[in-house]
Amino acid sequence: MIIAVDGPAASGKGTLATGLANHFGLPHLDTGLLYRAVGLAAGTDDGAPDFEPRAIAIAEKLDAAHLDTSKLGTAEVAVLASRVARIPQVRAALRDFQRQFASQPRGAVIDGRDIGTRICPDADVKLFITADTAVRAERRTGQLRRRGIAADRDDIARQIAARDEADKNNPAGAFYLAKDAHLLDTTNLSIDAALRAAIGIVEAAMAGKSR
C-alpha cells in the first residue's frame, strides 16, 4: 500500500504521515528533508553563477541515510529548500530516490510536495493536508521553541506565506491538489483527531478498492 501525503508547510502532513506509517506498519519518507538538506548545503542564492550547478551536484550525491535532521527543521532552511526546489535538475536528481522508496514490496508512506501528482500518481491513497496560515505559523513556532530554537511567530508566518507563494509559482513542481486526493483540513483538529481522521480516510479508501 502506498499512501501519498501532500500539503503546504506546517500543515501537519509530516506528523500525520509518521502516524500513518506507524499505524499501518509502513516505511516513511519525509521528502522535504531531501530538499532541505540540499538547500542547506547549497546555501543562499546570492546570484552567483555557480549556485544552480552546485545545488544540482549536491542533489546528485545526496546520501539520504546520513541526513542530520537536527539542522533541517528551521524556517530559514525551509526557504533555502524552496529555492533549490525550483531547479528542475535538482528535482530530477531526487525524484528517482523517492520513487524507489515507494516501490518497496510493503509499500510506503511518503509526504512532501507533488507526491500524489508526480512522484506517486498511482498511490493507493492520496491525502492533501491543509490548515489556516495563522494556525500553521503557531504550530511551527511551538515546534521550534520546544526544540530550544528561538522563533518569532510573525516572522514564521511571513516565511510560511513566502514558502506557499514559492510553491505555488514553482515552474518545476506544479504543487496542487490531485484530483483523486482526499482533502483534510486540520485547522480545528488536535493531532490525535487529525490522525484518526486520516486513518479513517485510508481505511475507507482501501475498503472501497477491495470491493
SULNORRA-V37585 format. One record per pair of residues at least 12 apart in sequence whose ideal C-beta (glycine too) atoms are under 8 Angstrom apart, sorted by the first residue. I is the first residue (numbers start at 0). GAP is how many residues later the second one is. If there is no record, write none. Layout:
I:GAP
I:GAP
//
This chain:
0:23
0:25
0:105
0:106
0:123
0:124
0:205
1:100
1:105
1:106
1:107
1:108
1:118
1:120
1:121
1:122
1:123
2:14
2:17
2:21
2:23
2:104
2:105
2:106
2:107
2:120
2:121
2:122
2:123
2:124
2:199
3:106
3:107
3:111
3:112
3:115
3:116
3:119
3:121
3:122
3:123
3:174
3:177
4:12
4:15
4:104
4:105
4:106
4:107
4:110
4:121
4:122
4:124
5:105
5:106
5:107
5:108
5:109
5:110
5:111
5:120
5:121
5:122
5:123
5:169
5:171
5:172
5:175
6:104
6:120
6:121
6:122
6:123
7:122
7:128
7:152
7:155
7:156
7:159
8:69
8:127
8:131
8:151
8:154
8:155
8:158
9:121
9:126
9:127
9:129
9:130
9:133
9:150
10:118
10:119
10:120
10:125
10:175
11:117
11:119
11:127
11:174
11:179
11:182
12:98
12:99
12:114
12:116
13:16
13:18
13:97
14:176
14:179
14:180
15:95
15:111
15:113
15:168
15:170
15:178
15:179
15:182
16:13
16:92
16:93
16:94
18:172
18:176
18:179
18:180
19:89
19:175
19:178
19:179
19:182
20:87
20:88
22:172
22:176
23:85
23:178
24:81
25:80
25:81
25:82
25:83
26:74
26:77
26:79
26:81
26:82
27:80
27:81
27:82
27:83
28:69
28:72
28:73
28:79
28:80
28:81
28:82
29:81
29:82
30:63
30:67
30:79
30:80
30:81
30:82
30:84
30:88
31:46
31:49
31:79
31:80
31:81
32:31
32:34
32:36
32:39
33:25
33:28
33:30
33:33
33:60
33:63
33:64
34:46
34:47
34:49
34:50
34:55
34:59
34:77
35:36
35:41
35:42
35:44
35:45
36:25
36:30
36:31
36:35
37:17
37:20
37:21
37:24
37:43
37:46
37:52
37:56
38:16
38:38
38:40
38:41
38:42
38:43
38:44
38:45
38:46
39:31
39:32
39:37
39:40
39:41
40:17
41:12
41:13
41:16
41:38
41:42
42:37
43:36
44:38
51:35
51:37
54:29
54:32
54:35
55:31
55:33
55:34
55:37
58:25
58:30
58:31
58:34
58:35
59:33
61:31
61:32
61:35
63:33
72:70
72:71
72:74
72:76
73:70
73:75
74:65
74:69
74:76
74:80
74:81
74:84
74:85
75:83
77:81
77:85
78:80
78:83
78:84
81:80
81:81
81:84
81:85
81:88
82:83
84:28
84:81
84:82
84:85
84:87
84:88
85:80
85:84
85:85
85:86
85:87
86:85
87:84
89:82
90:81
90:82
94:23
94:24
97:12
97:14
97:17
97:21
98:20
98:21
101:17
101:18
101:21
106:17
109:13
112:54
112:60
112:62
113:59
113:60
113:61
115:12
115:62
115:64
115:65
116:57
116:59
116:61
117:55
117:56
120:57
123:81
123:82
123:85
124:57
124:76
124:77
124:80
124:81
125:52
125:54
125:55
125:56
126:54
126:55
126:57
126:71
126:74
126:75
127:49
127:50
127:53
127:54
127:55
127:56
128:55
128:57
128:65
128:69
129:53
129:54
129:55
129:56
129:57
130:54
130:55
130:56
131:55
132:24
132:27
132:28
132:31
133:23
134:51
134:52
135:24
136:16
136:17
136:19
136:20
136:23
137:15
139:16
139:20
140:12
140:15
143:12
181:19
181:23
183:13
183:14
183:17
//
